[in-house]
Amino acid sequence: MSKKFTHIPLTRPETPLLDTVGYPVDLRKFDEQQLLQLADELRAYLLFSVGRSGGHFGAGLGVIELTIALHYVYNTPTDRLVWDVGHQTYPHKILTGRRDALLSVRQEQGISGFPKRSESKYDTFGVGHSSTSISAALGMAIAAQLDNLDRQVVAVIGDGAMTAGMAFEALNHTAHTDANLLVVLNDNNMSISRNVGGLATYFSKVWSSRFYNSIREGGKKALKAIPSAAAFVRKTEEHLKAMVAPGIVFEELGFNYIGPIDGHDLPLLVQTLGNLRDLREPVLLHIITRKGQGFVPAEDDPIGYHALNKIEPEATLPDAITPQAKPATPKFQDVFGAWLVDMAERDENLVGITPAMCEGSGMKRFSERFPERFHDVAIAEQHAVTFAAGLACEGKKPVVAIYSTFLQRAYDQLIHDVALQNLDVLFALDRAGLVGEDGASHAGSFDISYLRCIPNMVVMTPADENETRQMLYTGYVHKGPAAVRYPRGCGDGQAIEKNMTALPLGKGVIRRLGKGIAILNFGTLLPQALAAAERLNATVADMRFVKPLDTQLVNELASGHQLLVTIEDNAVMGGAGSAVSEHLAASASAQPILHLGLPDRFIDHASREAQLSAVGLDAEGITQATEQYLDKLRSAESASAALG
């Protein structure tokens, strides 16, 4: 039984066994009884380290015993271990040479909150989006076969990742191979079942035993000559398993299904994995774990404790100083959530859809207020979009709340099933642009680029909280597909009008009048643009729409200014600035134009402010880039004049 914690340790706990583990090779020197103590120490250290740094920890607490057992039984990193979803890997990082580095997880210059190949040879596959593990692990297993290597490959999939179609596509393919692959289904009540009991555990021990599997393999060979008898024995085995286990679907797919077993029973895990290690076929081990295991508040509220903010010990504050409460500024996701409820009260045809991001997307109040019109389709982005298309075909108005980076996974459905048929679907794109500590895998760096090239799409970039609300309404009343993109976190505190007004489609507004330079801002970098404009005495336009672009405003700004500067929290290539340049080129305009946005590289995790500064999208960076470009223009003019 694992030790129970009720509070986050504010000082480093005593971890004598864990302190001797630099890498898994050290772990394998322990006897099995010591592993139980190690599990308690690892859980205590995980709580302490995440309390210091912030980050995901609910899923990690649930795989403490599994992580120890896998590294104890398998010869990692020679044997390949692929984790899915990535945020359950903090214990893995602690045991693979990054114990102290975990104190800097998700911080600038610190380690990533997800597996990252460039960070450690134990991170065999980079994981930010879920449900990729089985496909990647199968590729590794087939590669080992081709190279005649006696290598074990294990995919650990859990925390809802088995709900995605990609996982089942990989399972289906695996069944048509003889790959040496073990899939561990970590079922933490976000997945399939809770069927744990004495009978199920007993049969799991039998099915994973060397004795049973040697008889099973020998029987297969002996019965090959009698197909009817072989089929009968196979069906009998399946039906026996179906009596006590939910895994018949995996048996039908061609896996040797074992489970479910208690994923917190460390001796049982070690025994079972030790038995399965010698098998040479696709095997699925189904384990039952509890998200937040060992930390009582997280066990009681696994969703609320999915991640943890950094804890500042009160003792570090001077006694005379009382922290001042900041005024409550709504997050953009909350602006969306409030609008969704208000709109649903007006229109009974509204249907809200999310792929497993109810709380993250601000839909909790909507789900409670209108449960019959709320659909969490789990981690199935492709299905979410085509499901919305089907609703739209029948006169409903679906609103798909989805992170920008996750909509990438449903790009074909977005084009073929929604835009091609010009269906009335509104996409609320959360986490657009740089997202800070979650890093490149979760950044919405490309949505302007990949949306603006799709016919029939309307693409909106609100500058603040109020524009977000009004543009959501604008997109909702528009007949056809539309997207509103907004970032993670809070805006600058603009007052939000309760009334909803549809904005003129494709029309921007001037926010500041200046001379010589016109800054065309797309999105929530408007405060930075205005601050830079004060230094440059520049005009600032809040463009609001990427598509349709306000070409009339672009023409006016081009004719009245020496230089145009476009600003966007999106990749420069193919982005909003490109749309402006395309229009000017089509108009035969030779207007100088500077595009500022995300460069052609992935941006590492840091605070959002640090990321914006690093790519030159803060006020100082915008000012400096503009002044440097003006110097180039003057030099070019001087050179041209000298040539006469």
N, C-alpha and C positions, 0 to 999 in steps of 0.2 A: 504494500500500500504506500503510495507516494505521500510525502510530507505535505501538509496543507499550510498555505500562507494566507494571511488576511490583510497584510499591508506590504507595500513596496519597501524593501530595505533601503534606507538612505545612506548607510555606510556599507562598505564592501563586506559581504559575509565570509565566514571561515569556509574555505573550500580546499582542504588539504589534498584530496585525491585529484580534483580537477586541476589544481596547480601543477601537477606532474604530467598532465596531458598537453604536450605541444601539438602532436599530430596523432592520427588514429593508430599508428604503430605503437604508441605508448599505451593506448587504451587496451590493446590486445594482450598486454602483459598481465592484466588484472584477472583474478578468478571471478567466476560468475556472481558470487555473493557480494563482491566489492562493487559490482555494477549498480546495485540498488542504492548504495550510498552515493555513488557518482551521480545518479539520476537526481537525487535530492539536491546535491550541490550545484548541478547544472541548472536546475530550475531556479534555485536561489540566485545564482549569478545572472541568469537571464532577466529576472525581475529587477535586480539591482542595476544592470547595465542599461536596460531600456528606460528605467526610471531616470537615469542620468542623461540619456541622449534623446529619448522619445523614439517612437517607431512602432512597427507591428510586433505584437507579442502573443496575442490570443492563440493563433494557429501554432506558433512555436512551442508554447507551453503544452499543447496537445500532442506533440511528436517528440517529446524528450526521450521517452523509452524507445520509440522506433528509431530515432537517430542513433542512439547508443548501440542498439542491436545491429543495425545495418553496418556501421563502421567496425563493430566487433566481429561480425561473421564474415563480411566481405573484405577483400584485399584492396580497398580504395587507396589511391586513385587508379591503380591498374584495372581493377573492376570498376565499371562506370556506374555512377549514381546520378540519376536525373530527377530533380525536384520539380514539383508542379502542384500548387501554385508557389511562386517564388517567395512569398512573404512568410512561409513556414520554415525558412532555412536558417534562422538565427542560431539555433542550437548546433546545426551543422557547421556554421562559421566558427563558433566557439571551439569546436573540437578539431578544426582543421587549420590551426595556426593563427587564428584571428581573435583570440579571446580578448586581449587588451584593445585591439582595434575596434571591437564592437562598441566601445564607449564613444566612438566618433561616427557611428553608422548614420548615413544619410546627410552628414554634414559636409561642408566644403572641404575638399582634400581628404575626407574620410572614406570608409568603405561603403559600398552600395547596400541598399536594403534588399536587394535581390541577387540571385546567383549571377556571376559575371565572369566570363572565361578569362579576361585579362587580369582579373584579381587573384585567382588561385587555380592551380591545376585540379583541385578537388571540385571546382565548379565546372562541370563538364558541358553544360549548356546554359546559355543566358536565358533567363525567364523573367519576363515582366507581364506579358499577357498569359492567361491561363490556358490549360488544356492542350499544351504542345508536347508534353513529356513522352507520351507513348510513341508518337511519330518519330521524335528525335531518338529515343532509345532504340526503336526498331532499326533505324538507320545505323546506329552504332553496332547493334548485334549482327546485322547483315554484313557490315564492314569487317567485323571480327571473323565471321565465317569465311569471307573472301580471302582474308589474310591468314587463314588457318591458325587463329589465335584462340587459346583456351581462356576466354575472357567472359566474366559474368556481367550482365547489364541489368540494372534495376531501375524502373520508373516508379516514382512515388507520386500518385495523383490524389488530390483531396481538396477539402474546403470548397466543395461545389464544382470543382473543375470537371468532374465526370458528367456534368449536365450539358456540356458543349458537344455539338455534332462532330467536331474534329476528333475528339477522343474516340468516338465510336467508329469513325472512318479508319482510324489507326488500328483499333481492335479488329475490325473486319479484315484489314490487310494482313495483320499479324497471323490470323487464323489460316491464311493461305501460305504460310511459311513454316519452316521448322526452326525458327529463330530461338536461340537460347536467351529468353527474355522473361524476367519476372516483373509483373505489374503489381504494385502494392496499392490497393484502393484504401486510402485513409478516409474512412466514413465517420465524420464528426457531426452527424446529424444535419449536415448541409448537403448530404448526398443521397444515400439509398435507404438504409434500414438501421434498426437498433436490435437486431435479432441476436442477442448474446445470452447464452445459457449453458448449463452443464452438458446437455446433449450435443449442442452445436460445437462446443469446445472439444468434447470427446471425439466426435467424428472428424474434426479438423486435425486433431493429433493423428488419427488413423490415416487420413488421406495424405498427410504430409510425410508419413513415416517411410523409411527406406524399405521396410518389409513389404508394406502395401504396394509401393510403387514398383518394386522389383517384380512382384506377382503380376501387377497390372501390365507392365511392359512385356513380361514373358507371355502372358495371356494373349496380348495383341498379336504377337508373332505366331503363336500356336493356332490362333483362330483365323489367320489370314486365308487359310485354305478352305474355310467354311464361312463364307460371307454372311449367311443367314444367322448362324450362331454368334458371329462377331457383333452383328447389329443388335441381337437380342441382349447380349451381355452389356453392350454400350448403353442401351436404353434402360436396362435394369439399374446400372450405376447412376445414370442421370436421375431416375425417379427416386432412388434412395437419397441422393443428395438433395433433391427438391423437397423431401419431407422435412428436412431440418435446416435448410439454407435457402437464401434468396438468389443464389447464383446460377440458376439453370440457364439464364440468358447467356452467361459467359461460357457455359459448357456447350451450348448450341453454337456459339461463335467459334468454338474449337480450342478454348482454353481449358487447362486443368484447373478447376476452381477449388480453392481451399478457403474455408472460413464460414461465417465470420468468427474472429477470435478477439479477445480483449487486447487492445493495443496499448494498454498500460500495464499489462502483465509481462514484465521484462524477461523473466525466465522462460515463459511460454514463447515469447517472440524469438529469443535466441535459439530455443530448441526447434521451432518451426522453420526459421530461416536457415538454420544449419541443415535440416533435412532437405529443404527445397534447393539448396545450393548445388546439389549433385544432379538435379534433373536437367535434361537437355531438351526442353520443349517450352512452348508458351504456357506460363502459369500465372494465374491471378490469385493473389492473397488478399482477402477482404478482412480488414481490421476495423474495430470500432474504437474510436477515441472520443475524448471530450475536449472541445475547444476551451482553452483557458484552464486545463487540468492543473490542479494544485494551488491555484490562486482563487480563493472563494468568490470574490466579487466578479471575476471573469467567468467562472463557472455559472454564476447566476445570471449574468448578462453578457453572453459571448459576442453579441453584435456591438454593444456599447464599448466593450473592451477589445475590439478587434485590433485597435492600435492605441497608443498612449502618448500623450504630450509629455514633454520634458518636465520633470518635477524639480522645482527650486526649493531646497530646504529652507524653512523659515529662519533657521539659525544664521543663515548667511546675510540676512537683512539687519542693518543697524536698528537697535531698539527704538530710536527716535523717529525712524522712517516708517510711515504706513503707506503701502502701495496704493496709488490712486486708481480707482476703477475707471476704465476707459468707457466712453459713451458707446452704447450698443450700436454697432453698424452691421446691417444684415449682410451675410454672405450672398454672392450671386445665386448660389443654389437655393437659398431661402427666398430670394426675390422671385425666382422661377416657381418655387413651391407655392408661395402665396398667390401668384398670378394663376397657377393651375387650378387652385381651389375656387378662386373668384370666377374664372372662365367656365369651370364645370357647373357652377351654380346658375350661370346664364344659359348654357347650352348643354342639353342632355345627350347630344351626340358625341361629346368629347369623350375619348377613351385614352387613358394614360398607360404607357408601356415603358418598361425599363428592363435591361438585361442584367439583373442582379445588383442594381445600384439604387435601391429604393431610398435608403437613408442618405447615401452620398449625393444623390441628385436632388434631395429636398422634397421627396414625394411622400414622406410618412403621413403627413396630415391628410393629403389627398387619399391615400390608401385607406385610412380610417373613415374618412367622410364619405367616400364613394367606392366601397370595396368591390361592388359589382362592375365598376368601370376601370378598375386597376388591374394590370397584368404584369407581374414580375415573371419573365419567361426564363429566368436563370441565365447562366453564362452561355447565351445563344444569340449572338448579335445578328447573325444572318437571318435566323428565324424571326427575330424581333422586327426587322425591317419588312420582310415579306408578309408577316402577320399583319403589320400595319397597312400594307398595300391591300390585303384582302378586306380589311375593315373599311378602307376608303372606297373600295368597289361597291360596297353596300350602303353608302351614304353616311358612314360614321366619319368623325374627324379625329384621327389618331394623332397623339402627340408622343413622339419617341424621345425620352430623356436618356441621353447616352453621352459618355465621355468622348471627346473628339478622337482620342487615340484608339478607342474601341470601335468607332464607326468605320475605321480603316478595314476592319475584319469583315465588313458587310458591303464592300464597295460594289461588287457585282450586283447585289440585290438592290442597292441604291440606284444604280444606273438602269438595270434591266426591268426590275419589278416596280419601281416607283417613277423615276423620271421619264423613262421611255413611254410609259402609259399616262404621264402627266397627272398622277394621282395626288389627291389632296392630303398630304402628310406634312406635319410640322416637326422639324428636328430641333430639339433644344440641346445644343452642343456645349456641354459643361467641360471644364478643364481645358479650354482652348488656350494655346500658347504655352509658355514655360510654366511648369507647375512646382518648381522648387525641389524639395527633398526627395520626391519620388523619382526624379531623374528622367533620362531620355526615353525610357520605355513607356512612360505615362504622359509625356509632354504632347500637347496638341499642336504640333509644329507644322502640320501640312494641310489642314482642312480647307483653308482658303484656296490653296493650289489645287486640291483634288475635287473641290466642289465647283469652282467657277468654270471649269471646262465642260460641265455636264449641261446639256440643253434642258430648258424648262426650270432650272433651279434658280431660286432667289436666295442670295447670300447676304446676311446682315451682320454688321459689326458694331454693336452699341458701345458708346463711350463710357456709360455710367449706369447706375442702378435704375434710374427712371427710364432711360432709353431702352434698357433691357426689357422692362415691363411693357413699354409701348411697342417695341418691335416684336415681342412675342405675340401681342394682339394683332399687329400688322400682318405677321406671318400666318396667324390663325385665320384671319378673314380673307386672306389671299387664296384664290382658287388655283391650287397646284402645289408642288413641293417647294418648301422654303426651309431655311436653316438660320438660326440665330446662335452666334457663338459668343461665349463669355468665359472669363478665366476662373481659376480657383481662387477662393478667398473673398475678401471684401473690396468694395470700391472706395471712393474718397468721400463717401457720406452724402451724396446728393439726395435731396428730398424726393420721395417717390409719390407721384400723383396717384390717387386712388382711381380716378376716372381713367378709362382706357381709350386712346385715340389712335386710329390708324394713320401712320405717317405716309406722306406722299411717296409712292414707290420710286426708288432710285433718285432721291433728292437729298443732298447734303446741306450743311449750314455753315456759315462763317462764324467762328468763335472769337477771332481777333483780327483787326486790320493792321497791316504793317506795310513795309516797302521792300522791294527788291527780291525778297524770298517769300515763297508760299509753301507752307507745310501742309500736306494732305494727310491727315491722320485717319487710320482705319482701326477703331477699337478703343480699348481702355488705356492706351498709352497717351491719351489726351492731356492729362496733367503734366507729363514729361514734355510733351510737345509745346504746351503753353509756356512752361518754364524756360525752355530753350528759346522760344520766340521772343520772350522778354529780353533776353540777352542779344538776340539777333535783330530785333525789331521786325519780326517776320509776321506775315499773315498766317492764320491757322484756320483750316477748314476741317470740320468734323464730317467726313465723307459719308458715314453711316452705312452705305450700301456698296458692296463690292460688285454685286450683280443684281439688277442692272446698275451700271456705273453712271454717275451724274456727269455725263460728257459735257453738258452745257457749262457746269461749274468748272470743269477741268479747262475748257477753252477760255473761260473768262480769266482764270488764274494764270494760265499760260501767256495770255496776251498782255497782262498787266504786271508781270514779274520777270525778273532776270533768271531765276532758278526755281524749279519745283523740287520739293523733298517729300518723298512718300515714307510713311512710318507704319509698320505693322508688326504684331507679335506672331509672326508666321514666317516660313521659309521665304527668302527673297525670290528664289527661283519659282516662277509661275504664280506668284502671289498677287496681292492687290496692286502693288507698284507695277508689276508686269502688265496688268490690265490698263493702267494709265498710259504706259509707254506704247502699248499696242494701239490704243486710240490715237495718240499723238502721231505715231508712224503712219496710220491709215489716213490721217488728216494732212500728211506731208509737212508736219511741223518739225522743226529742228530745235525745239525747246530743250535746253539742258535740263537733265533730271537726275536726281540722286535717290537711289532706293536704299532705305534702311530697314532691316529686318533680321531674321535669323540667318546666320551664315550656313555654308554647305558643310556642316559637321553636326554631330550629335552633342548636345550640351550636357555636361556632367551635373550630378546632383549638387545642390547648394540651396541657400535661400533664394526665393524668387528675385529679391532685390539684388543679390549678388550675381545671379544669372543675367539679369537685365544689364547690369553694369558691365559684366564681362563681354557682352556682345554689343555694347555701345548703344543700348536703348534706354538709358537714363538721360536726364536733361543734359548732363555734362557731355556724354557721348554724342548725343544728337548735335549739340553745339559745336563740338570739336570736329566731327565729320563734315558738317556743313561748311565750316570755315576753311577746312583743308580743301574741300571741293571748289570753293570760291577761289582759293589761291591757284588751283590748277586751271580754272577758267581764265583767270587774269594772265597767267603765264602763257596759255595757249593764244590768247588775244595779242599779247605782246610779240610772241613769235610770229604770228600771222602778219602783224603790222610791219615787223622788221623785214619780212620777205616781200613786202610791198604789194 
